[in-house]
Amino acid sequence: MRTFARWLLAAAMVFAGLSHLLWARKEFQAQVPEWATDAVPLDADDVVVASGVAEIALGTALVAFPRHRRGIGVLLALFFVAVFPGNWSQFTHRRDGFGLDTDVKRLVRLFFQPVLVLWALRSTRG
């Protein structure tokens, strides 16, 4: 079951990463907080592309390097923590994206971030 969960997470990460790069870039740009582009010399699209590349790399690594799955799981969990401010920004600034067109939907989404962190950690334990 743990292997299945890890492979499912890997597929989801690669899919999400590809969507960052190909068909949902505008949607993801709505999640980039203003302070993120102020803090680093990148615009919102650059942040979306970088996070998409990171998601593809992490998802691929989950299955390509099974001996290092624990470390990759920790990195993925940290990634989920790192992107949480984008989800929070989308909620607080009331930005629509991905069907999250109400405050309630955007709020509910925030509670799924800890689920993703746990999924990354539990599916990669030894």
N, C-alpha and C positions, 0 to 999 in steps of 0.2 A: 504494500500500500504506500509506503514512504517513497519508493522509487517512482511509482505512478504519480504521486503528488509532485515530486521534483520535476519529472518530465512535463507534466501539465503546466507547472509554473514556468518552466523554460520556454515552452511553446507560447504561453501568454506573453512572456517578456519579449520574445522575438517578434510576435505579432504587434505588440504595443510599440516596439521600436520602429518597425517598418511603417506603422501608421504615423509616427512622428515625422518620418522622412518623406512619405509619399502622399497620403490622402487626407490626413487630419492636421496638417501643420497649423492652420488658422485656429482650429479648435484648441490645440495645445497652447498656442500663443496667449490665449485668454487666461491661462493659468499662471503665466510668468509674472511674479510680483514686480512692481516698479523698482523696488529697492535692489532687486537682483541685477537689473541692467544698469543701475546707478553704481553698484559696488564693483562690477567687473566691466571691462570694455567690450561687452557683447550686447547685441540687440536681442529682442525676444525670439526672433527666428533662430539666431545662433544658439541660444539656450535650448530651444526645442530640438534642434539638430543634434547638439551635444548629448542631450539626455536620450534621444533616440538611439544614437550610437552606443551609449553606455548600456541601454536596455538590451540591445541586440548582443553586445559582448557578454553581458552577465547571463543572459538566457542561454547563449551558446556554451558558455563555460560550464554551466550547470550540468550539461550532458557530456561535453567533450573532455572534462577533467574530473572524472568521478572520484579519484583519490584525493582531490582538493575540495570536495564538495562542502565541507564544513566552513572553510575559509571563504569560499565563494558565497555560501549562505549568509555569513556575517556581512560580507560586502553588500549583498543584495538587501539585507535588512537595513543596513545603514543608508543605502540608496533610497529606500522607501521612507526613511526618516527625513532624509535630505529634501525630498520632493514634497513633503507635507506642507511646508509654507506656501507652495503654489496652490495646493488645494484650499488652504485657509484663505489665501488671497482671493481665490475665485468666490468663496463663500462671502467674505466680508465686503468685497466690491460688487457682489451680485452680478457676476459675469456668467452669461449662459454659455454652455458648451456640453456636448455629448448628452443632450437631453436633460441636463441639469438646469432647468429653467425656472425653478422656484427655490426659495430659501430652504424649505424643508428637504428637498432633494439634495441640495448642496451640503446641508448639515449632515444628513444621513451618510453621505459619501465619506465624510471625515472619519466616521467610525469604522470604515473598512480598512483604513491605513494600518491600524494595529493588527488586523487580521492578516494583511499581507506580510507584515514583519514576522508574525508568528509562523506563517506558512513557510517563509524563507528559512527560518531557523529550524523548525521541526522537520521539514522535508529533507534537510541536509545533515541531520545528526547521524552519527555513526551507527 
